[in-house]
Amino acid sequence: MKSARQITGILSFLLIVCFGGSVLAERKVDQLRPAATLEEMLYIPSSKVVRRMSVGFEALVADIYWTRAVQYFGAKHIDNTNQYKLLYPLLDMATDLDPRLIPAYEFGSVFLTQPPPRGAGEPLKAVALLQKGIRQNPNSWRLYQGLGFIYYMELKDYPAAGQAFEQGSKIPGAHPFLKVMAARTIQEGGNYQTAQMLWQSIYESFNDGLIRENAMTHLRALQVDQEVLQLEALVRAYAARTGHLPAGFAELVAAHVLSSVPRDPLGYPYELLPDGHVMVKFYRELPFITHGLPPGQRPSNMDLSTRHK
Amino acid sequence: MTRRIAYIASNTFREAVRDRVLYNLILFVLLLVGSAVLFGQISMEIERIVVINLSLTSISIFGVIIAIFIGIQLVSKEIDKKTLYTVLARPVRRWEFIIGKFFGLVETLTVNTCFMALGFYAALFYVSNGLHKSDLNILTAIYFIVLQFVVITSLALLFSSFSTPIFSAIFAFALFVIGTFADDLKNFAALTEGTTHWLITGVAYLLPNFGSLNVIGSVAHDQPVSLALFVHNSLYAVLYSCAAVCGAALIFERRNLK
């Protein structure tokens, strides 16, 4: 008979080898089966039923639903899909179960608002979600900020946006910029500076990387739009003065119209087309821009750079 | 050595078949299989599918219950009745005892599943007015269910080697539930990065994967199961169970039985 030490050694060796083998076999099984996905199905669509089934633990169940919504959005976002049909039901369920789940309203409305494939492209549902959140949590100024933002950016309803910012600014503890935004959206709705200020406020007030990256992308696009318009105006003025269009930006620099060849926010020099239009070098890297695109290229909401990787 | 393990296995089998609770559970499964025929009749065009789904699900769930509740008692019962000391006083090593117990329970569960499968095929014969060649495909799903039983038995044995029967049952049942959603765990891991990713992936592989052993939905719709999946699932179940049984034997080898 073998000694106890030998048996322990053999059993330990077998345990490691068998477990390692089982991991390899499982990996092979994973490759053979269709990729596991978050199914497009809300198993129990009624929040009342879920509430009863959760036997008093509805707050935890709400957290699970919110987590599922985040995972669902993340998976769809990575796939660059245009369909987010389960997003609103999941958010609605999470907030029904826990009406005080502020992040679900706050971030959920951002997920819903963004145009596909960055989001569900359903600003009206985002507004409904935020209004539900405001009814349940009237002291959360961030929800008013989100509501005003959607009214301004997506629905172009500047008075409604101003009203939302104004209501939010009256809440004790609200950030002072809500007052400024309320005034500016009502007075100067639709201009670049106001849009820039709103995206800047989103960038500064959120910690989430995805939200901040999105805000930065929009800020870059707004910067490009403004710079392209300004450069084209300069080119037109130069042509009117000299009687011919400049061959390139170098000519404008030589004529002391510009101090240097202008560059886009990514650091690439702008290109001057023979017809006097200005174009960015890599438009795929700058989603959301509406000016500086190649001739015939329509503005896109898609992040083409990630799409083509 | 093989002979000693075979003796323990056959004794475990004999002991298990004497248990009346076991027969009650099997009877309950057969009743459910029978009721599937009635359920199918009040629905539309899905009689056969309902019989397959409800029957195989019943076989799986009740089999797991049997595996857990017998598995957790395998060691503790022997200690309580002090029969373990009699066995170990003979030239039987502790690890041989554990492996014998494991094989005995797997044998019991396989025989049970055969009986339940017979009842199921009788119901299917009644609903479909005979059996067809495609019905052989269902045997794959039943075989995978047996593999589930093998894995859960090994886990029940692993827990019972160091814990009380109640805790062993809770642990084993929790692992069965978590293992059923193993795909979701891997999905979650895929969405994370860095240390969290590796941690969750590690946990996903450490936990049993019962999701891949469930092909009931596919066979109900006559979708064949590939040979590669058959082979790799078998390999996975055998290796995972072997690792768990080795773990159980290791713990039991060092356990103080005084």
Interface residues (C-beta under 8 A of the other chain):
Chain A: M1 A4 I7 T8 L11 S12 L14 L15 I16 C18 F19 G21 S22 V23 A25 E26 K28 V29 D30 L32 R33 A36 T37 L38 Q71 G74 A75 I78
Chain B: P91 R93 W95 D183 D184 K186 N187 F188 L191 Y205 N209 G211 S212 S226 A228 L229 H232 N233 L235 Y236 L239 Y240 C242 A243 C246 G247 A249 L250 E253 R254
